[in-house]
Amino acid sequence: MARRRTSSRDGLSLQAKGSRDDNYSAILAEISELISEGRRSAARAVNAAMTTTYWRIGQRIVEAEQRGAARAGYGEELIKRLSHDLVQRAGRGFGARNLAHMRRFFLDYPHGATSRGIHAPTAKPGHEILQTLSAKSPKLLKSQKTVTPPAFPLPWAHYTLLFAVKNEHARRFYEAEALRGGWTARQLARQIDSQFYERTALSRNKVAMLRKGEKRRSEDHVSPEQELREPMVLEFLDLKDEYSESELEEALIRDLEAFLLELGSDFAFVGRQRRLRIGDQWFRVDLLFFHRRLRCLVVIDIKLGKLTHADAGQMHMYLNYARKHWAVEDENPPVGLILCTSKDASVAEYALEGLPNKVMAAEYRTTLPSADVLMAHIETVRAQLIARSKVKT
């Protein structure tokens, strides 16, 4: 067969097509970058608005406290009353603990970030570190009403992490380094947990330690989408948080919800990806049901991997929280269900240790779905996902 000779016209056509492809790739890259930058700007804007709003809320609380200072315990009473009404009006992000953080935020930063020396080069000599508002005269408090709320260089999540640092010098250090190094909240949390301040203070080569601290690990990275999905941001915007990071986990949560409801009328759906706060940490319960016959909450946690002692300990923590904050007076103690799925095997285990007697534990075991049934369902979902992925490829 004779090979077709490429003409000059064909060559020009190929060059033109290549040029169009290059132009398209450049346009696609530019638009993708514009979208990413827009999302980053949106995340920064939301965080800035949230931080400023919380500073102003803290300001109003302190003002109200000083007007009612003659009454003992007025501050605690005010926050308790405000939290009750604000949670109903604006969402659960305005509970008593968060309002207390906002109050402290204003007291620690009465003039904004410069009040703690973060912008030390622009501050007047001798005024880099100001006292808290509680040690100042009422005149300063009155002057705050006419002052434009300051801009803060760090997001609210960073300040809540800093509140947990007891040592004042360490807190200033972490704040300055987070700003200088552009640390994400995850990076700041990791540095605090690893006692980076103490290790730097003891190090002979402090410059090398600081340079090491600037390096960001892969787990420190936070995308704009993740930043906007942070629990604190979602609470500020009063948005629901119902997303999963894993396709398998998402499929298990979705299918297990339908599966349990199909078993009979005993299970009543309460919530998915239910968030809870213990101390300064956030956790998520994958599924929350109420069992009508047992009259108790059923807390379900799905783990991708093998069952560990830490998983069991975490479930007991969830059950203690659920018993205290989610259950009502006439309900039985909540029960936990841990579902673990690894490459080797699936495991379903009930956490029943919190029940008051063995008779109740036995009733729970005979009434709830057996572990074998649940494990079989996990394997079915896994097989469906594998089959689906093969079709895609």
C-alpha positions in Angstrom: 0.0 0.0 0.0 1.4 3.4 -1.0 2.0 5.8 1.9 0.2 9.1 1.6 2.7 11.9 1.3 2.1 14.8 3.7 1.5 18.0 1.8 2.4 21.4 3.0 -1.2 22.2 3.5 -1.5 19.2 5.9 1.6 20.4 7.7 0.0 23.9 8.2 -3.2 22.3 9.4 -1.3 20.3 12.0 0.6 23.4 13.1 -2.7 25.4 13.4 -4.3 22.6 15.4 -1.3 22.4 17.7 -1.4 26.2 18.2 -5.2 26.0 19.0 -4.5 23.2 21.5 -1.7 25.3 23.2 -4.0 28.3 23.3 -6.8 26.3 24.8 -4.5 24.7 27.4 -3.3 28.2 28.4 -6.9 29.5 28.7 -7.9 26.5 30.7 -5.0 27.0 33.1 -5.7 30.7 33.5 -9.4 30.1 34.2 -8.6 27.3 36.7 -6.2 29.6 38.5 -8.9 32.4 38.6 -11.4 29.9 40.1 -8.8 28.8 42.7 -7.9 32.4 43.6 -11.6 33.4 43.8 -12.2 30.5 46.2 -9.2 31.5 48.3 -10.4 35.1 48.4 -13.9 33.9 49.4 -12.4 31.8 52.2 -10.3 34.8 53.4 -13.3 37.1 53.3 -15.5 34.7 55.3 -12.8 34.2 57.9 -12.1 38.0 58.2 -15.8 38.7 58.6 -16.2 35.9 61.1 -13.2 37.1 63.2 -14.3 40.7 63.2 -17.9 39.8 64.1 -16.8 37.7 67.0 -14.5 40.6 68.3 -17.5 42.9 68.1 -19.7 40.3 70.0 -17.0 40.1 72.7 -17.0 43.9 72.9 -20.7 44.0 73.5 -20.6 41.3 76.1 -17.8 43.1 78.0 -19.7 46.4 77.8 -22.8 44.8 79.2 -20.8 43.1 82.0 -19.3 46.4 83.1 -22.7 48.0 83.2 -23.9 45.2 85.4 -20.7 44.7 87.4 -22.5 45.4 90.7 -24.3 42.1 90.5 -22.3 39.0 91.5 -22.2 36.4 88.7 -23.8 38.7 86.2 -21.3 37.9 83.5 -22.0 34.1 83.6 -25.7 34.7 83.7 -25.5 37.0 80.7 -23.5 34.5 78.6 -25.9 31.7 79.6 -28.9 33.7 78.6 -27.4 35.0 75.4 -26.3 31.5 74.3 -29.8 30.1 74.9 -31.4 32.8 72.7 -28.7 33.1 70.1 -28.5 29.3 69.4 -32.2 29.5 68.5 -31.8 32.6 66.4 -28.4 32.2 64.7 -27.4 28.5 65.1 -25.3 26.4 67.4 -22.1 28.3 66.7 -23.2 30.8 69.5 -23.2 28.5 72.5 -21.9 29.5 75.9 -18.4 28.2 75.3 -18.0 30.1 72.0 -19.4 33.3 73.5 -16.9 33.0 76.3 -14.1 32.7 73.7 -15.4 35.9 72.0 -15.4 37.7 75.3 -11.8 36.7 75.9 -10.9 37.6 72.4 -11.9 41.2 72.9 -10.2 41.4 76.3 -7.0 40.0 74.8 -7.2 42.3 71.7 -8.9 45.5 72.7 -7.1 47.4 69.9 -6.8 44.5 67.5 -3.7 42.4 66.7 -1.3 45.2 67.5 -2.4 45.0 71.1 -0.3 41.8 71.4 2.7 43.1 69.5 2.1 41.2 66.3 2.7 44.3 64.3 5.5 45.4 66.5 7.5 47.4 63.9 4.5 49.8 63.5 3.8 50.1 67.2 5.1 52.9 69.3 8.1 52.0 71.5 7.0 50.7 74.9 3.4 50.1 73.7 3.9 46.8 71.8 2.2 44.7 74.5 -0.8 46.4 76.1 -2.7 45.2 79.2 -6.0 43.5 78.9 -9.1 45.6 79.0 -10.1 44.3 82.4 -7.1 46.3 83.9 -8.1 49.6 82.2 -10.3 52.5 83.0 -14.0 52.7 81.8 -13.0 55.6 79.6 -11.1 53.3 77.2 -14.1 51.0 77.0 -16.4 53.9 76.1 -14.0 55.0 73.3 -14.2 51.6 71.7 -17.8 52.4 70.5 -16.5 54.9 68.0 -13.5 52.9 66.8 -13.8 50.9 63.6 -13.4 47.2 64.4 -9.8 46.2 63.7 -8.7 43.7 61.0 -7.1 40.6 62.3 -4.3 38.8 60.4 -5.2 35.3 61.5 -8.5 33.3 61.0 -10.7 32.6 64.0 -9.6 29.0 64.1 -6.1 30.1 64.9 -7.2 32.2 67.8 -9.2 29.4 69.3 -6.1 27.2 69.2 -4.1 30.0 70.9 -6.6 30.3 73.7 -5.6 26.8 74.8 -1.9 27.8 75.3 -1.5 28.7 79.0 2.0 30.2 78.8 1.7 33.8 77.7 5.1 33.9 76.1 4.4 30.7 74.2 1.1 32.1 73.0 2.7 35.2 71.6 5.4 33.1 70.0 3.0 30.8 68.2 0.9 33.8 67.1 3.9 35.6 65.6 5.2 32.5 63.9 1.8 31.6 62.5 1.6 35.0 60.9 5.2 35.1 59.7 5.1 31.6 58.3 1.6 31.7 56.9 0.7 28.6 59.0 -2.6 26.9 58.5 -4.7 26.0 61.5 -3.5 22.4 61.1 0.1 23.5 61.1 -0.4 25.7 64.2 -2.1 22.8 66.0 0.7 20.5 65.2 3.3 22.9 66.4 1.5 23.5 69.6 1.1 19.8 70.2 4.8 19.1 69.5 5.8 21.9 72.0 7.6 23.8 69.2 8.0 26.8 71.5 9.7 24.9 74.3 12.0 23.0 71.8 13.0 26.2 70.2 13.7 27.9 73.5 16.0 25.0 74.5 17.7 24.7 71.1 21.2 26.2 70.7 20.5 27.0 67.0 17.2 28.8 67.2 17.4 30.1 63.7 17.6 26.6 62.3 14.6 25.5 64.5 12.5 28.4 63.2 13.4 27.6 59.6 12.4 24.0 60.2 9.1 25.1 61.7 8.3 27.1 58.5 8.2 23.9 56.4 4.7 22.7 55.7 3.9 19.0 55.7 1.4 17.4 53.3 -1.2 17.0 56.1 -0.9 20.7 56.9 -2.3 21.8 53.6 -5.9 23.1 53.5 -7.7 23.8 50.3 -10.1 26.7 49.9 -13.0 24.2 49.8 -11.8 22.5 53.1 -11.3 25.9 54.7 -14.9 26.9 53.9 -16.1 23.5 55.3 -14.4 24.0 58.6 -16.9 23.4 61.4 -16.4 27.0 62.8 -17.0 28.6 59.4 -20.1 26.4 58.8 -21.5 27.4 62.2 -20.9 31.1 61.5 -22.8 30.8 58.2 -25.4 28.5 59.9 -24.8 25.9 57.2 -25.2 22.1 57.5 -22.0 20.0 57.2 -22.9 16.8 55.4 -19.9 15.6 53.4 -17.5 12.7 53.5 -13.9 12.6 52.4 -13.9 9.0 51.1 -16.1 7.5 48.4 -16.3 4.2 50.4 -17.2 5.9 53.6 -19.8 8.0 51.9 -21.3 4.9 50.3 -21.4 3.1 53.6 -23.0 5.9 55.4 -25.6 6.4 52.7 -26.4 2.7 52.2 -26.3 1.8 55.9 -28.8 4.6 56.6 -31.3 3.1 54.1 -30.4 -0.5 55.2 -31.2 0.1 58.9 -34.5 1.9 58.1 -35.5 -1.0 55.9 -35.0 -3.5 58.7 -38.2 -2.4 60.3 -39.9 0.4 62.1 -37.7 0.3 65.1 -34.9 2.6 63.8 -35.7 6.3 63.4 -33.1 8.5 61.6 -31.8 11.4 63.6 -28.7 12.8 61.8 -25.7 12.2 59.5 -22.2 13.5 60.1 -23.4 15.0 63.5 -20.8 17.2 64.9 -19.8 17.5 68.6 -17.2 19.5 70.4 -15.2 18.1 73.3 -12.8 20.6 74.8 -11.2 22.4 71.9 -11.6 19.5 69.5 -14.2 18.7 66.9 -15.5 15.2 66.2 -18.1 13.8 63.8 -20.5 11.0 64.4 -21.2 9.3 61.1 -24.8 8.3 61.8 -27.2 8.9 64.7 -30.4 6.8 65.1 -33.1 6.4 67.7 -34.3 2.9 68.4 -38.0 3.0 69.4 -38.3 -0.4 71.2 -35.0 0.0 73.1 -35.8 3.7 73.7 -32.2 4.8 73.2 -29.9 6.6 70.8 -27.7 4.5 68.5 -24.4 6.1 67.7 -22.7 4.7 64.6 -19.1 5.3 63.7 -17.5 4.0 60.4 -13.7 3.5 60.3 -11.7 2.7 57.1 -9.2 0.3 58.4 -8.8 -2.2 61.2 -10.5 -1.9 64.6 -8.2 -0.5 67.2 -8.4 0.3 71.0 -8.4 3.9 70.1 -11.6 3.4 68.1 -13.3 1.8 71.0 -12.1 4.5 73.4 -13.4 7.2 71.0 -16.8 5.5 70.8 -17.1 5.5 74.6 -16.3 9.2 74.6 -19.1 9.7 72.0 -21.5 7.7 74.2 -20.7 9.7 77.3 -21.3 12.9 75.3 -24.5 11.6 73.8 -25.8 10.5 77.2 -25.1 14.0 78.6 -26.1 16.3 75.7 -28.3 14.4 73.3 -30.4 12.0 75.3 -33.5 13.0 77.2 -34.5 12.1 80.8 -36.7 9.0 80.1 -34.4 7.4 77.6 -32.1 4.4 78.1 -28.4 4.8 77.8 -27.1 5.2 74.2 -25.4 2.3 72.5 -22.5 2.5 70.0 -21.9 0.6 66.8 -18.4 0.6 65.3 -18.1 -0.6 61.7 -14.5 -1.1 60.5 -13.7 -2.1 56.9 -10.2 -3.1 55.8 -8.8 -5.0 52.9 -8.6 -8.2 55.0 -12.0 -8.2 56.7 -15.0 -6.2 58.0 -15.8 -5.9 61.7 -19.0 -4.8 63.4 -18.9 -4.3 67.2 -21.4 -2.9 69.6 -20.2 -0.9 72.6 -22.5 -1.9 75.5 -20.3 -1.3 78.5 -22.2 1.8 79.6 -25.4 -0.1 80.3 -26.4 -0.4 83.9 -27.0 -4.2 84.0 -26.5 -7.5 82.1 -30.2 -8.0 81.4 -30.4 -4.8 79.5 -27.2 -5.6 77.6 -28.7 -9.0 76.6 -31.9 -7.3 75.4 -29.8 -4.9 73.4 -27.9 -7.7 71.7 -31.1 -9.7 70.8 -33.0 -6.6 69.5 -30.3 -4.9 67.5 -29.2 -6.3 64.1 -26.5 -9.0 64.4 -22.9 -8.2 63.6 -22.9 -10.9 60.8 -25.8 -9.1 59.0 -24.0 -5.8 59.2 -20.7 -7.2 58.0 -22.4 -8.8 55.1 -23.9 -5.5 54.1 -20.5 -3.8 54.3 -19.0 -6.5 52.0 -21.9 -5.9 49.6 -21.3 -2.2 49.4 -17.6 -2.8 48.9 -18.2 -5.2 46.0 -20.6 -2.7 44.4 -17.9 0.0 44.5 -15.3 -2.3 43.1 -17.6 -3.3 40.2 -18.4 0.3 39.6 -14.8 1.3 39.5 -14.0 -1.5 36.9 -16.8 -0.2 34.7 -15.3 3.3 34.8 -11.9 2.1 33.8 
